[in-house]
Amino acid sequence: QLQLVESGGGLVQPGGSLRLSCAASGRTFSGFAMGWFRQAPGKEREFVARISYSGSGTYYADSVKGRFTISRDNAKSMLYLHMNSLKPEDTAVYYCAANYVIATRPNDYTYWGQGTQVTVSS
């Protein structure tokens, strides 16, 4: 089993920045492709960003491209999401997820964290 624990969420004003972290344990972190997803109230969980095993390949949803950056540190078993120029529509619970192969759809991911709330409001 791979355990994932997110942190770093909170309340931020529009235009502000946050860095989310996801700590992994229980399995060899570098063996997993990783992703960030988010779910706003009343909406389905949606893809935000994904990163390959080594971190050399990344892919973003159009809604966050140019504002968010996904990264990982395999030596520390950590995944990150740097979020800049935040907008009220970015408000959601953010989840990190792990999978044995690179994927984009939530249903393709095997392991999930518990989520961290991000609220963008003035």
N, C-alpha and C positions, 0 to 999 in steps of 0.2 A: 504494500500500500504506500502511496505517496500522499503525505499530508501537506496542505497548502494553507498558509495563514496570511491574509492581507492586512495592511496597516497604512496609515497616512491620509485617510479621508478626513473630511471636515467641511466647515463653512468657509467659503471664499467669495469675494466680491467679483462681479463681472470684470473680465480683463486680467484677473489674477492667475496665479500658478499654484500647482500642487504636485507633489511627487508621491505616487503610490508605490508601496513595496509589497512583495509577496515572498515569504520565506518558505522554502520547501525542505522536507525531511522525509526519511524513510526509504528512499530509493536514490539511485544515482541521477542527479538532476540533469546532467548533460545528455542523458538518454531520452529526454522528453522535449518535444516541441511545445512551446508555450503560447498562451493567448490571454488577452484581456477582453472581457465582455462587460456589458452594463445592462441594467434593467430599471427603467423608470416606472413609477406607479401606473398600473393599468396598461402597460405595454409589454410586448414580448422581449425576452433577452436578446440583445443584439451584439454582433461582433464589433470590436473596437480596433484591435491590432493583434498581430501574431508575429512570432520570431522563431527562427530555425534553431536547431540544436546547439550550434556553435555561436549563434548570434549574428552570423554574416548576412542572413536574409530576413527582411522585415516586410510587412504588408499592412496597410491601414484602410479602414473604412473612409470613404470620401468625406464624411462629416467631420473627421478629425485630422485628416491629412494636412501636414504643414503646421499643426498646433501641438500634436501629441507625439512623443517619441517612446518607443518600447525598447528596452535593453535588458541584458541579463549578465550576471556574474556567476559563472559556473563554479568557480573556486569557493564562492560563498553560498552557493545554492540559492541565489536571489534573482527575482524578476522585478523589473521596475516599469513604471509608466510615468513619464514626465509630461505634465499637462500644462500648457501655456494658453494665454488668451482665452480663458474659460468663459463660457456663455451660459446663461440660465438653462438652455436646452441640454447642457451636459449634466445636469442634475440627475443622479441615478445611484443605485447601488452598483459598485464596480466589483467584478469577480475576476480572479486569475484562474486559469485552467491549464491542465497538462494533458498531452496525448502522445501516443507512441509514434504517430505520423503527423505531418503538417496538415492542418485543417482550418476551416473557417467557420463551419456551422457549429452551433452550440452542441447539437446532438452527437457530434463526432468526438467530443472531448470526454475523456475517461475520469479525470480527477478534477475536483472543484474546491475552491476555498469557500469560506462562509460569507464573504463580501464585506465591503467597507463603503459607507455612505459618503457621497460627495454632493454637496449642496452649493449651488452658485446663485447668490442672491445679494442684493444691496440692502 
